[in-house]
């Protein structure tokens, strides 16, 4: 029987956080029918045995090698059977009723393809999780220490993170952080899954852009809250250390692919808003 939501998790190297996330999911109160699918994506840190022992209702899907975040999610979606897919990180604390609120809002707004909750840091401060589409310069501003301190770079980065906007309002946004996305299966059937060319980084931005291109709204809703134990690994250390970080090189590779793919295209959210604005 089809569930209300399939909670999809790709695990790589945080087994302790994964255990806490799964505990939180199963102890939280909900009236929804749901399934949890975990992609075991790291042959060096397998989690299948203990997950199946401690959480027997979880479907663990094995990957022979690390296939990256987007491809891992695509694999999970192949095993999912629900009206909605919840793309979910293995480092999130869940509050009672949050999934119910998200599904109810999506049910009431059939033009929304993707919904993102407000993410909070562990100290309950706001974590920026909805963005304007990233321009190439933002990568440099965020990675080069000498640029970060310059006024124009700070302004551009703040604009990218939508710091000029009240995060207590419901808002259509360019894209959502891939840590928590409730996605309509009907939309995925039309748009497709994550682009398999991305190993990691930019896959969430690409996906949201394609949702907008296909006419599906991407919405941030602050009344639904989750705690995300997030760490920006590519932003740690000196510039030289960041350059040497394999994750930074993967980000650069993804960025090159993304900007080539959408070169010359307009912001599809703006085009959608223009088409659907009152005449």
Protein Blocks (a to p, Z undefined) as FASTA:
>chain_A
ZZfbdcddddfklmklmmmmmmmmmmpccfbdcddddddfbfklccklmmmmmmmmbccd
ddfbdebjklmmmmmmmmgccfbdcdddfbbccdehklmmmmmmmmmmmmbmbdcddddd
fkopacdfbdcdddfklmmmmmmmklmmpmklmmmmmmmnopmbcfkbccddfbdcfkbc
cddfklmmmnopadfkbmgghklmmmmmmmmmnopacdddfkbccddddddfklgccfkl
mmmpmklmmmmmmmmmmmmmmgoiacfklmmmmmmpcZZ
